[in-house]
Amino acid sequence: MATVELRFSALPEHVRTARLVAAAVARRAGVDEAVLDEVRLAVGEACSRAVGLHQIGGISAPVKVLLIEEEKQFSIEVGDEAPHAVAGQGASGDADGEADEDEMGLAVISGLVDDVEVSAGEHGGLIKMTWPTTPPPTILV
């Protein structure tokens, strides 16, 4: 299992770099060429969401992206350190608009990626996206 870790300051201009790195590592891991645009878009959406949460919360910690190559799958984890409302806690008036925007971003990611896991708590959130990989062709000599 090979892992690439990327950390970047929560600034929108770094999202493009994260997208490019994710696509390059996904290609090397064996993700189908036809799916690479979806990988780029999903990572861009997840990273933009994390950047927005950090900026809204005044969090100076970097956004963390893990690119994980396993035997038959490739996963990307995008983590933020923004506190998320835990079930049963109410949201304030301004938070309603932010929550709607957050839900829209998660809906876009879910539309792009078949295998998505979202977890969130008071110490941050994590979006894990997984794609199948194809093994490199065997060359017979």
N, C-alpha and C positions, 0 to 999 in steps of 0.2 A: 504494500500500500504506500503510494507516494503522496505527499501532501505539500502544497504550496500555500504559504500564509502571506497575506497582503494586509497591511494596516495603512490607513491614510487619514489625514486630518479631515474632519467633517466639513468639507468644502465642495460645492457642486462641481467645480472644475476637475476634481479627482475621480468623479464617477466614470468619465470616459476612459480613463486609464484602467480602472477596474474592469470595465466591459471588455477592453482589448486584451488584457491579460487573461481573463476568464475564457474568452473565445480561443486564444492560442493554446492554453492548457487543455481545454476540452477537445480541440482538434488532435493534439498529441495523444490524449487519453483514448481516442477512438470513437468519440461521439460522431454520429452520422453528419456528414457535411450539410445535409438538408435541414438539420436541426440547429445549426450554429447561430442563425439569426435569432431563434427563440432563446437560446442561451444568453446572447448579448442583451436582448431586450429585457429578459427576466432579471438578469444581474443588474442592469441599469436601473430598473424599477426598485429592486430591493435595496440597492445602495443609495438611491435618491431618497427613499423612505427613511433609511437610517440616518442620512445626513440631515434631513429635515427634522427628525426627532431630536437629534443632538443639538441642532441650532435652536429649536424652540425651547428645549430644556436648559440651554446654556451649558452644555456638557463639552468639556475640552478633550475628553478621551477620544482616541481614534476609532474609526469604524473598522471592524475586523472582518476579513473575508478569508475563508478556508476553501481551497480547491483540492478535493480528495479523489484520487484515482484508485479504484479498487478493481478486482478481477473482471467483473462484468458490469460495472456501473461507475458513473462519475457523479460526484456530489459537490455542490457549492453551498457553503453556509455563510450567511451574512448576519453578523451580530451587531447589536447596538447596546449602549449602556443606559438608555433612557428608561426611567421607571414607567411601567405600564399599569393601567388600572387593573386590579385584581377583581374577579367576579364578586359581585355584591357591593362594590364600592361605587358611589355615584360619581358622575362627571360634572364639572362646572360648566357654565354657559359657553365660554369661549372654547372649551375642550370639545364641544359637540361638533363644530366645524372641522376641527383637526381630526376627530374620530371618523367623520365621514370621508375625509380625504385619505386617511389611513386605510379604511375599509376598501376604498376604490383602488388603491395601490395593490392591496392584497388580492382583490378580484382580478386585476390585470395579470398578476403573477400566476394565479390559479388557472387562468385561461391559457397561459403560455406553457405551463409545466404540468404534466400529468401527476407527478409524485412530489407533493409539497407538504412540508410539516412546518407549522408556525407555533412557536412557544413564546410566552411573554410573562413577565413577573415584575416585581418591584425593583429588581436589579438589572433589568434589560430584557431584550428580546432576541430571538433567533429565527431566521427563515432558512430551512434546509430544502434544497431543490436537488432532485436526482434524475439522471438520464441514463438509459442503457448504453453500453459501448459494444462495439464489434471488435473482435480480435483481429490483429493484423493478418493479412493473407500469408499462408505458408508457401514458401518458395521451394519447389523440389528441383534438385540439381541432377 
